[in-house]
């Protein structure tokens, strides 16, 4: 919109400020090159289903990146990645320890009777798992259990009808 003599220089459309314009092109190009250099190391972020082993490896790399001297925004991005990767690992371990659960569509799961049935089946399943573990011989001792845990957590989740959670 053209400015008229009645319109102040910093005003646009009935008292609103004008949209921001790029100040100088060289600074913008430099910032984009910095961002490009930083984000080129994150192609792994495009994998929606990383294995636990891959997640642990990425977490290790991100923790090492925290020790490097970087700009504030880059450090913030790395810290966010460390947090999210840690949460993903804790979630994977939690789901592994909990075992299989009954997954129901949202409207059905919200019904009080169905919630009660689901609660009972989950408690019975947990009790059966505890009994099975208590009576099962320790195959290979602690190393055997750790190997089974690693093998079980390293497989990719199966595709669900409703898509990934």
N, C-alpha and C positions, 0 to 999 in steps of 0.2 A: 504494500500500500504506500502510495506517495505521501510524503509529509507536506502539510500545508503550513502556512505561517501560524495558524492557530494551534497546531499540534507541536508540543515540546519534542526535542530531539530524542529523548530516551523513551518516549511513549509510543504505543502501537495499539490500534483498535480499542478505543474507549478506555484509555488509562492503563492498559496492560503493557508490560515491558516487551520490547522486541525480542524475537528468538535469538539465542546465542549464535554467534558466527565464529568460525575458526579464526584464532588470532594470527597465527603465523604457520605456514605450511612446513618449514623445516622441523619445528618442534614436534608437530603431529607425526611426521614421517619417522622421527627418531623414536617416539613412543611406540608406534606400531611395530618397528623393528625389534624393540625390547620385548614387547608382548609376544611377537612371533618367536623369538629365540626362546623365551620361557616356556610357551605352550607347546612347542614342537616335541618336547620330551614327554608329552602326555597322550600319546596315541592310544595307550592302554585304557584310557577312560572310556573309549567307545565300546568296550566289551561289556555288555549288560550282565553277563553271568561268569565272572571270573571264579576260578577254583580257589579253595582256601590257600593252597600253596602259592598261587599267583598273588593273592591278596597279601600274604605274609611278605613276599618278595617286594611288592610295591610299597608296603609299609616301611620296610627296612630302608629302601631307597629314599623315601620321603623323610624319614628321621635323619638320615645322613645329610639331606638337603637343608635341614634346619640349621646345621652347623656352619654352612657356607654363608658368607656375607652377601646379602641381597637387599633389594629395595623393600620398603615396608609392605607394599601391596603384594609382592611376591612371597614374603615371609608369611603374610596372612593367608595366602592361597595354600601354601605348603602346610601350615598349621591346620587349616580346614581339611585338607586331604588326610592328614594323620588322624584327625578326629573321626572322619567318616570311615576310613579303612579300619580303625580300631572298633568302631561300632559294628561294622560288617562282620568282623571276626567274632566278636562277642555274640552277635546274633546267630552266626553259624554254629558256634559251640552250644549255645542255649537250645537251638532247635535239635541238635544232635542228642543232647542229654535228655531232652523232653521226649523225644521219640515221635512216632507217627501220631497225628491228631486227626480228629474228624473235622473236615472243612465243609461248611454249608453255605449256601447262598445267603446274602445279607438279610433279606426279609424273613426267610425261614429261621435263621439263627436268632433273630430278635424276638421270636415268640417264646414266652416264659416256659412252656412245657418242653419245647425243643432245647432251650438252654439247660434245663434240668437233666434231660436225657444226655446231652453232650457232656455235662459235668460228671455224671455217673460213669459214662464210658471212658472218659479220660482218667478218672481216678482208678477204675478197674484196670485199665491198660498200664498205668504206672505201677500198680501193685503187682501185676503179672510180670512186668519187667524186673522189678526188684526181686521177686521170688526166683526168676530165671537166673539172674546174676548171682544170687546167693548160692544156688545149687549147681551152677556151672563150674567146672574145673577151670583154674587159671591157665588157659592155653598159652604157654610160652612166657608166663609170668608178666611182670610189668611191661617188658619190652614188647611182648605179643599184643597186649592191650593198646599200647601206644601206636603200634603198627596198624592195628585194626582201626583205631580212631583216625589216624592220618589217611588211611585208604578210604574210609567211609566219608570223611570230610572233603576229600580231593575230587569227588565226582561232581559233575555239573548237575544242577537241579533239572528234573524232568519238566517239560512244557506242560502247563496246566490249561484246562479248557478256558479259564478266565484270564489267561495271560499271566505274566510274572506279578508277584505281589509287590 
